[in-house]
Amino acid sequence: KQEIEEYPKIFNSNYTKVWLANFMIYFSFYFVTPLLPLYLRDVFHADKAMIGLVLSGYSVAALAIRVFSGYIVDRFSRKKVLLISYACFALFFCGYYITGSIALFTLIRTLHGAPFGLTTVSSSTVAIDVLHPLRRGEGIGYWGLSNNFAMAIGPTLGLYAYNHFQNYNLLFTVSLIFASLGFFINSFVECRYRPPVMD
């Protein structure tokens, strides 16, 4: 009985915080994802080919930064990297309010992908750090659920809000709020010190 009571929990305080914050970033991403083609069509009268080209920049930037993300989170403080990248991700939603041209929207949307890619990588490394070694396998399994839950409900709620309000700035604000909440939650995560990996 004593061994069972002392068996480490998966959802300790720090893991729960970073799990919720990870849900927030994916929710804010998936909430607006199905709306952006409609936004480009309604605001900039973009055709299907242009919409696909504009939106692909986000994925390209996210993939490109992930090539260097492993080095960054090992070379610098993981929590600092997480907070800086998360803050940049949240702030880029403000850029959608000032997109007066499709070229500016393309630039902002493409740049937005970089902090998303870095945040998701650094978030997972922080999650591993705060998990007890005996529960890391299970913990990473549950970690994937934060993405899946966000993917399951984010687009549905986004389309529901669009159908009821027809206000794109309001929808961008919802994503900004959720991303800001995720940043706020992550700021309270306590990570143990890890010496930087030097070349």
Secondary structure, DSSP 8 states (H G I E B T S, - for coil): -HHHHHS--SS-HHHHHHHHHHHHHHHHHHHHGGGHHHHHHHHH---HHHHHHHHHHHHHHHHHHHHHHHHHHHHS-HHHHHHHHHHHHHHHHHHGGG--SHHHHHHHHHHHHHHHHHHHHHHHHHHHHHS-GGGHHHHHHHHHHHHHHHHHHHHHHHHHHHHHH--HHHHHHHHHHHHHHHHHHHTT-----------
